[in-house]
Structure formats: C-alpha cells, structure tokens
Amino acid sequence: MKKLLSLAFGLALFASPALAADISLDGFLRGNCGTVTESGGAGTLNNKCGVITTASLVNPAGSEYAVTLTNSAATIGDIVLWSAGHGTNTTGVMAMRRATVAAGSIVFTIAQSTGVNFNGTMLITYFVLKP
C-alpha cells in the first residue's frame, strides 16, 4: 500500500500539465521557451522562459541598464529566476541587480561595475515560476 501511495503521489506531481510543459525529468527546460532581441531597452516575449539578447551596450562604470520585457505570462507575485552573461561583449564586469515583476512585464536591471565600458551585447536568461 505504501508503495502504491508513493507511486500515485509521484505521478500526480510530475503529471501536472504546467510542469510537464516547462521542465522535463532530466532537468532541461523544454517547450515554452523563446528568444528575443531587445531594442531601446524593450522587447516582447510571451513565454515562461527564454533568452533576451540586449542591444550593443557601451555603459560607463557605475551605470545601470534596464530591459523591460513585455510578457503576458508574468503576473505580480511570480518568482523570476534569471542570469545574465556576456553575449558579444568582451570588456567590463556586469552585475545582476534585480528583476521586477509586474502584471504583463518583467524589468531586468544589470550594472557596469568596473571602469571599462561594455562593448557588445549581453544575454539575459529567465524562467518564471508560479508560486
């Protein structure tokens, strides 16, 4: 009986349509991801996960750059897991500052934290979790 209950719980946990559409059992994201290249600090991608390529940046030391992603999958109270890395950029040190979620949008803020200007694009990877 105990094994049967464990099996039923496991199937219920992993049979959820929302989970199955986003994360497979091997840990890889599948299905609802996309890509977008932002322009002028804005882009649109209505997916729960994706990669944003920024415009080519030349931000000076201490400055911040914000990317507003219009996203119908985002709602207030969502948890956004994100990372930022260098795309074509080869100089400067980038720091992730914050991801601010609103109804229908997410604002990602990255900062230039050294005395050397950026010289290219950045990649922002995100995943929206529903609590």
C-alpha positions as CSV (number, residue, x, y, z in Angstrom):
1,M,0.0,0.0,0.0
2,K,2.8,2.4,0.9
3,K,4.5,1.8,-2.5
4,L,1.2,2.4,-4.2
5,L,0.7,5.8,-2.4
6,S,4.2,6.8,-3.3
7,L,3.7,6.0,-6.9
8,A,0.4,7.9,-7.0
9,F,2.0,10.9,-5.4
10,G,4.9,10.8,-7.8
11,L,2.6,10.5,-10.8
12,A,0.4,13.4,-9.6
13,L,3.5,15.6,-9.0
14,F,5.0,15.0,-12.4
15,A,1.8,14.7,-14.4
16,S,0.9,18.4,-14.0
17,P,0.5,20.0,-17.4
18,A,2.3,23.2,-16.4
19,L,5.3,21.4,-15.0
20,A,5.5,18.9,-17.9
21,A,5.4,21.7,-20.4
22,D,8.3,23.5,-18.8
23,I,10.7,21.1,-17.1
24,S,11.5,17.5,-18.0
25,L,12.6,14.9,-15.6
26,D,16.2,15.2,-16.8
27,G,16.1,18.9,-15.6
28,F,16.2,20.6,-19.0
29,L,13.7,23.3,-20.0
30,R,11.5,22.3,-22.9
31,G,8.6,23.7,-24.8
32,N,7.6,27.1,-23.6
33,C,10.9,28.9,-24.1
34,G,11.8,31.5,-26.7
35,T,14.3,34.2,-27.7
36,V,14.1,37.9,-28.4
37,T,16.5,40.7,-29.2
38,E,15.5,43.9,-27.4
39,S,15.8,47.3,-28.9
40,G,15.8,50.6,-27.0
41,G,15.6,48.8,-23.6
42,A,12.4,46.9,-24.5
43,G,11.3,43.6,-26.1
44,T,8.3,41.3,-26.1
45,L,8.4,37.5,-25.4
46,N,5.2,35.9,-24.1
47,N,6.9,32.7,-22.8
48,K,7.5,31.5,-19.2
49,C,11.2,31.1,-20.1
50,G,13.6,32.5,-22.6
51,V,16.8,34.3,-23.6
52,I,16.9,38.1,-24.2
53,T,19.8,39.4,-26.3
54,T,20.4,43.1,-25.4
55,A,21.3,45.8,-27.8
56,S,25.0,46.5,-28.1
57,L,25.9,48.3,-24.8
58,V,28.6,50.9,-24.1
59,N,27.6,51.7,-20.5
60,P,30.2,53.5,-18.4
61,A,31.3,52.4,-14.9
62,G,28.6,52.5,-12.3
63,S,25.7,52.8,-14.7
64,E,22.7,50.5,-14.9
65,Y,20.9,49.2,-17.9
66,A,17.2,48.1,-17.7
67,V,15.4,45.8,-20.2
68,T,11.7,45.8,-20.0
69,L,10.2,42.6,-21.2
70,T,6.5,42.7,-22.1
71,N,5.4,39.2,-21.2
72,S,1.8,38.1,-20.8
73,A,3.0,35.0,-18.8
74,A,4.2,37.3,-15.9
75,T,2.0,38.3,-13.0
76,I,2.6,40.1,-9.7
77,G,3.8,37.6,-7.2
78,D,5.7,35.4,-9.7
79,I,9.2,34.3,-8.9
80,V,11.7,35.0,-11.7
81,L,14.9,33.0,-11.8
82,W,17.4,34.7,-14.1
83,S,21.0,35.0,-15.0
84,A,23.0,37.4,-17.2
85,G,26.1,36.8,-19.2
86,H,28.2,38.2,-22.0
87,G,27.0,37.8,-25.5
88,T,29.4,39.6,-27.8
89,N,30.7,41.8,-25.0
90,T,34.3,41.3,-24.1
91,T,35.0,44.1,-21.7
92,G,33.8,45.3,-18.3
93,V,32.2,43.4,-15.5
94,M,28.5,43.0,-15.4
95,A,26.5,42.7,-12.2
96,M,22.9,41.5,-12.0
97,R,20.9,44.0,-9.9
98,R,17.2,43.0,-9.9
99,A,14.2,41.6,-11.8
100,T,11.0,43.4,-11.0
101,V,7.8,41.6,-11.9
102,A,4.5,43.4,-12.8
103,A,1.3,42.3,-14.4
104,G,2.4,41.6,-18.0
105,S,6.0,42.6,-17.7
106,I,9.4,42.0,-16.1
107,V,12.2,44.6,-15.8
108,F,15.7,43.2,-15.7
109,T,18.4,45.6,-14.4
110,I,22.1,44.9,-15.0
111,A,25.0,47.2,-14.0
112,Q,28.5,48.0,-15.2
113,S,30.7,47.6,-12.2
114,T,34.2,48.4,-13.5
115,G,36.0,51.3,-15.1
116,V,35.8,49.8,-18.6
117,N,32.9,50.4,-20.9
118,F,30.9,47.5,-22.3
119,N,31.4,46.8,-25.9
120,G,28.7,44.5,-27.1
121,T,25.6,42.5,-26.3
122,M,24.5,40.7,-23.1
123,L,22.3,37.6,-22.7
124,I,19.6,37.5,-20.1
125,T,18.1,34.1,-19.4
126,Y,15.0,33.9,-17.4
127,F,12.4,31.4,-16.1
128,V,9.1,32.5,-14.5
129,L,7.8,30.3,-11.6
130,K,4.2,30.5,-10.4
131,P,4.1,30.2,-6.6
